[in-house]
Structure formats: C-alpha cells, structure tokens
Amino acid sequence: MDKQDLSKQIHELDVTVWVGKSGIESVVDELNDQLSSTNLVKVKFLRAARAGSSTEEKAADLADHVNGEVVETRGHTAVIYR
C-alpha cells in the first residue's frame, strides 16, 4: 500500500475508539478487537485522558499495549495500525 492509498484510507476512517478519564487501559481490549477485524483504527484522546501528556505520547503508549504502531497523529486524534 503506497502513501497516497494510506492517506485516503486514514481520511475516510471514522473515530471508533475514544480514550477518556479512565485512561488507555480501559480501551485496550476494544482496540485489540477492532484491530483484529481491520488493520487501521482511529482513536480520539479526550482532554481528561491527555492530562499533561501529548497526544503523541499517549498514542505511542496505547500502540505498545496492542502491539501496533502509530501511523499518524493530528490534533488529538491518532491512527493505529497492526
């Protein structure tokens, strides 16, 4: 898959995982389930989840929990691939 195809897929994705005040641990199972059926998942980090950390740091931490990698972050949204 080339970069243009990947960018198009990312753009068309809807956010399906929201990380809130309960933190990333509360969404790990859901994200694992979604990554099992599709290889890209868009994750939104709400203000309560960020609490002093950047979106990039939180996304990297979440990706580590699900053995994935962060493809892109924009604002408070990240795309995780596995």
Kinemage of the C-alpha trace (Angstrom):
@kinemage 1
@onewidth
@group {chain A} dominant
@subgroup {mainchain}
@vectorlist {calphas} color= white
{ca met a 1} P 0.000 0.000 0.000
{ca asp a 2} L 1.524 3.319 -1.004
{ca lys a 3} L 1.414 6.539 0.975
{ca gln a 4} L -1.403 8.035 -1.122
{ca asp a 5} L -3.664 4.992 -0.593
{ca leu a 6} L -2.885 5.015 3.122
{ca ser a 7} L -3.676 8.734 3.388
{ca lys a 8} L -7.010 8.182 1.647
{ca gln a 9} L -7.913 5.313 3.978
{ca ile a 10} L -6.986 7.379 7.037
{ca his a 11} L -9.041 10.334 5.826
{ca glu a 12} L -12.109 8.136 5.307
{ca leu a 13} L -11.860 6.481 8.735
{ca asp a 14} L -14.252 7.461 11.489
{ca val a 15} L -13.134 7.620 15.101
{ca thr a 16} L -14.200 4.344 16.715
{ca val a 17} L -12.241 4.444 19.992
{ca trp a 18} L -12.367 7.305 22.490
{ca val a 19} L -9.898 7.491 25.362
{ca gly a 20} L -11.273 9.437 28.328
{ca lys a 21} L -10.598 9.905 32.001
{ca ser a 22} L -10.376 6.131 32.592
{ca gly a 23} L -7.165 6.107 30.537
{ca ile a 24} L -5.787 3.865 27.861
{ca glu a 25} L -6.055 0.675 29.898
{ca ser a 26} L -9.846 0.869 29.633
{ca val a 27} L -9.795 0.724 25.805
{ca val a 28} L -7.034 -1.834 25.151
{ca asp a 29} L -9.431 -4.785 24.751
{ca glu a 30} L -11.767 -2.861 22.447
{ca leu a 31} L -8.863 -1.647 20.317
{ca asn a 32} L -7.476 -5.205 20.083
{ca asp a 33} L -10.874 -6.427 18.883
{ca gln a 34} L -11.113 -3.714 16.257
{ca leu a 35} L -7.551 -4.252 15.036
{ca ser a 36} L -8.342 -7.958 14.627
{ca ser a 37} L -11.009 -7.162 12.049
{ca thr a 38} L -9.412 -4.130 10.399
{ca asn a 39} L -5.812 -3.002 10.237
{ca leu a 40} L -6.368 0.723 10.890
{ca val a 41} L -8.232 2.286 13.808
{ca lys a 42} L -8.708 5.973 14.524
{ca val a 43} L -8.502 6.899 18.208
{ca lys a 44} L -9.542 10.203 19.814
{ca phe a 45} L -7.879 11.300 23.056
{ca leu a 46} L -10.249 13.442 25.100
{ca arg a 47} L -8.936 16.235 27.331
{ca ala a 48} L -9.256 14.156 30.515
{ca ala a 49} L -7.085 11.410 29.000
{ca arg a 50} L -4.269 13.734 27.951
{ca ala a 51} L -3.758 15.335 31.403
{ca gly a 52} L -0.276 16.753 30.947
{ca ser a 53} L 0.888 14.402 28.176
{ca ser a 54} L 0.923 14.936 24.447
{ca thr a 55} L -1.301 13.017 22.076
{ca glu a 56} L 1.812 11.513 20.506
{ca glu a 57} L 2.968 10.117 23.867
{ca lys a 58} L -0.449 8.688 24.706
{ca ala a 59} L -0.853 7.191 21.228
{ca ala a 60} L 2.586 5.536 21.383
{ca asp a 61} L 1.760 4.084 24.793
{ca leu a 62} L -1.575 2.734 23.551
{ca ala a 63} L 0.047 1.270 20.425
{ca asp a 64} L 2.586 -0.543 22.630
{ca his a 65} L -0.270 -2.097 24.625
{ca val a 66} L -1.806 -3.604 21.460
{ca asn a 67} L 1.435 -4.449 19.607
{ca gly a 68} L 0.633 -1.864 16.965
{ca glu a 69} L 2.230 1.254 15.616
{ca val a 70} L 1.126 4.845 15.317
{ca val a 71} L 0.729 5.752 11.655
{ca glu a 72} L -0.326 9.374 12.144
{ca thr a 73} L -1.377 11.862 14.786
{ca arg a 74} L -3.334 15.013 14.077
{ca gly a 75} L -4.571 17.239 16.830
{ca his a 76} L -5.933 14.918 19.487
{ca thr a 77} L -6.536 12.012 17.116
{ca ala a 78} L -4.211 9.140 16.234
{ca val a 79} L -4.357 6.289 13.753
{ca ile a 80} L -3.013 2.946 14.943
{ca tyr a 81} L -2.014 0.138 12.589
{ca arg a 82} L -1.439 -3.548 13.165
